Amino acid sequence: MKEAATDAVLSLELTNPDRHIPVLVLLTTSKKSATRAAALVKLAAFKSEARVALEPIAARLRDEDATVRIASL
């Protein structure tokens, strides 16, 4: 995703799990650690509905950036 589009998505109030969780999962693989961390924080807001994203979230526990690892907890 382009940086401006990514920033726009992450600034929105995301409330539709069927539409937004797949986008956030994609963002957890961004080259930018701040984007990965922000996507994980947004995923956490979905609570149990984010269960479908457990595998990509768990993968970030091994991220090279400590902020991303913390956000994946």
ZAMAR-368703 format. One record per residue: residue in one letter; x, y, z of N, C-alpha, C, CB in turn. Coordinates in steps of 0.1 Angstrom, whole numbers, plus 5000, padded with zeros to 4 digits. Glycine has a CB too. Layout:
N
AXYZXYZXYZXYZ...
***
This chain:
73
M500849885000500050005000500950125000499050005012K500450234994501150354994501150415008500550464984E502150485012502250535025501050625029503550615027A500650715021499550805024498250725026499250905013A498050625018496850535019496850455032496650445007T498050405035498250335048497950425060499650275049D498550545060498250635071496750665072499050765069A496150685061494650715061493850595067494150745047V494250475063493550355068493750355084494050225062L494950375088495250355102494650475111496750355104S494250585104493650695112492150675113494050825105L491550585106490150565106489750485119489650495094E488450505122487850415133487350295125486750495141L488050185127487750065120486849975128489049985116T485649945123484649875131484049755125483549975135N484349735112483749615105484849505104483249655091P484749405113485749305113485949225099485449205123D484849205093484949125080485649205069483549095075R485549335069486249425059487649465064485349535056H487749495077488949565082490049475087488549655093I489749355093490749265097491649225086490149145104P491149185075492049145064493049255060491349095052V492549375060493449495056494549505067492649625055L494149505079495049515090496149405090494349515104V495649285087496649175086497649195076495849035083L497249255064498149285054499149395059497349345041L498649485066499549595071500549545082498749705077T500349425088501249375097502549325090500649265105T502549325077503749285070504449395063503349175059S504049515067504649635061506149645064503949765066K506849715055508249735057508549835069508949785045K507549915072507650015083507249955096506850145079S508049955106507749905119506549975125508949895128A506550105123505450185129504050145123505650335127T504050115111502850065104502449925110502950055089R503449835111503149705117502549715131504449615117A503149795139502749815153501349875153503749905161A501049975145499750045145498649945141499750165136A498949865131498049765126497749665137498549695114L498749625145498449525156497649595167499849485161V497849715169497049785179495549795175497549925182K495349825162494049825156493349685157494049875142L494149585154493649445155493149415169494649345150A493949455179493649425193492249485196494649485202A491849595190490649665193489449575189490549795186F489649475180488549385176488349275186488849335162K489249265196489249165206488949025201488049195216S487948955205487748815201487548795186486648755209E487048905180486748895165488048885157485949025161A489148925163490448915156491048775157491449025162R490348685163490848545164491348495151489748465170V490648535140491048485127492448525123489948535117A492948625130494248685126495348635136494248835126L495048535144496048485154497348445148495448375162E497348375137498648335131499548455127498348245119P499048555119499848665116500248745128499148755106I499348755138499748835150500848765157498448845159A500748635159501848555165503148565158501348405166A503048575145504348585137505048715141504048585122R504348815144505048945148505648935162503949055148L505448835169506148815182507648795180505548695190R508048755168509448745164509948855155509548605157D509248965155509549085147510949135152508449195147E511649195143512949255147512849385155513849285134D511649445155511449565162510649535175510549665153A511249585186510649565199509249615200511549615210T508949735195507649795195506549705189507649935189V506949645178506049555171505849435179506649515157R506849375185506749255194505749285205508049215199I505949405211505049445223503649455218505549575229A503449525207502049545201501349415198502149625189S502149305195501549175192501149095204502549095184L501449145216501049065228499549085231501849115240
***
